[in-house]
Amino acid sequence: MKIAADFKQRALVHSESLPWLTSPMQGVERRMLERVGNEVARATSIVKYAPKSSFSPHVHTGGEEFIVLEGVFQDEHGDFPAGTYVRNPPQSSHQPGSDEGCIIFVKLWQFQPNDRTHINIQMDNAAPQADENMPGVAVASLFKDDYEEVSVLHLDPNTVYQQSVANGAELFVLQGSVLENTDRLKKHSWLRLPIGSTIKAQAGSEGAKIWMKTGHLSDVNNQIDRLHSA
């Protein structure tokens, strides 16, 4: 299966306009934003757990990264309420589910193979730092290494944010809206920008809060090769 699989192209999905599709596990549905592969895939999705639903125990050979958007996600390691950002690195394992039901934004098979760093952050507790060069912009760092950077952008109303992203970027709108290029991104819109792009986003009148990842698309072909050889 291939969805938005040409990584040289700009890709935009308003996730809340997509239908929910059933998964192999009863009570778990998903909206697919990008995908290369079938059930084992390099994937970016919105996943919904019905109350009392769960997946079977499994190992994340290629790593897993997610944001809890609604409800409380759970596994044997604890409870993860809305607003939590988690990185489960390659070779980590768990049995995910939710007693009350939840919705998560999740990315699979997009880690460096030697990454073993677990991250569990409540994003509202990550203190944003004002950008000295762009008034009205503050950035809260969630994760950074030599390969990629993950952060949350806080944009004041009508503020313009501009950044060159030599190795590509992804944006996922958590709150508010932005106009990026000629596209209006609203809550839970997802945008992928290819290598060599420039982000130019103007927040709407209510401001915006945006999850952003940069740098990771430089290794996308190797990620897919590792997936196929697993």
Order of alpha helices (4+ residues) and beta strands (2+ residues): beta-beta-beta-beta-beta-beta-beta-beta-beta-beta-beta-beta-beta-beta-beta-beta-beta-beta-beta-beta-beta-beta-alpha
